[in-house]
């Protein structure tokens, strides 16, 4: 096997990756395409750790005319001029968790760093005036238009996005800071901003009306992340190397990688996109794990699900959205749906597109997100004792592997007896959500809720490679009532074509004990 390049895990600087001969998945054709089109101002939204910082660094190296770094890459054959421009690079990721005074100091700090690179002196105390002065000065000194790349433009606002008072103050500061990007338009060659969310009331979108949002354009759907084609071609040897470590053949390794990390789509006709952070970590460590999800906690998402009364199953089982829903406000006081927040954060993605109605079908992209998010929800739907939950899930999985649903439910009943009572659980939907979370952790099974049939909806369907379980829940009744409903509404007929043996399961929960009282299995 040919020698493999080392993986640039956590390295976001293009020049370092190239100079150290680390693995670089070639995105330079996209760079050429964007920089040679008719537009000048561009915005790209992608989830965290999806390669946005590396992309901005690539733009910087390109506009600085560092032709030697692009040897052997796609752009080497496309670019003929390699003109050098003055490039201002602002990394806003350092502006997190700051109040207004600290944010202003940070803006002045990154401005000073850029000024020192070009020998520009300024004593302006207002960040927007100082940015305006820097652009004007560079244009006059060099005689060339200025390039501005801003990474994570929204970072200072994300932590307070749902705190109205704090957001208003910080947003106004950022609005002022970005305002020169419109005023100085004649002096700018190219402006590129990345972020997670599109803040509808920021100046770059409400005032800079000529910015092109390429986040959902087909031609840029693969600009971040690693597409299936790139994996199979540029990382072909890496697949085989990982397969040896996993004890799988090539086809099995590809399928496992798809199951864990693939499934992202960023436009109506997007290629399959793998999560680059998790994929490279898996290659580096030689094992499949939930790298992206464990690198950041979705606490803010969980809190917003509670505030907006959004159940996990509302989006876990798929949802439909109009094109305009992706641009719906995500700020405090104006957000009406979690759809854009879920999509922009990477917890749901595009699964299909109906061209006739300009409608998108959305769902969880892959196993990593599904299992990771489910584990994060355990404290909210079940108990803060996640160790006990995971042990119970393992015991249930062992029982179901032996086709013993009786034993699996016994384990669940024993576990629930140890869970403290919580408020607002006196309705059937709570127990449905709780079981959905627990059964979803059985990663060998596919779990659906509220599955439509000709005569009604099944509460839950649990499917493995060998069996299909139809589960009906009741509250303060008994399991026989649940079983009668399965039979009367002929739920099994809906799943006859699966060819799997069907097991009917009726479960009753007691409101007083918050536990299973009885069940029937047929």
Beta strands, then each sheet from edge to edge (+ up, - down):
strand 1: 41-45
strand 2: 86-91
strand 3: 146-151
strand 4: 188-195
strand 5: 212-213
strand 6: 226-227
strand 7: 273-274
strand 8: 319-322
strand 9: 349-354
strand 10: 359-363
strand 11: 446-453
strand 12: 456-463
strand 13: 467-475
strand 14: 501-510
strand 15: 515-521
sheet 1: 2+ 3+ 4+ 1+ 5+
sheet 2: 6+ 7-
sheet 3: 8+ 10- 9+
sheet 4: 11+ 12- 13+ 14+ 15-
end
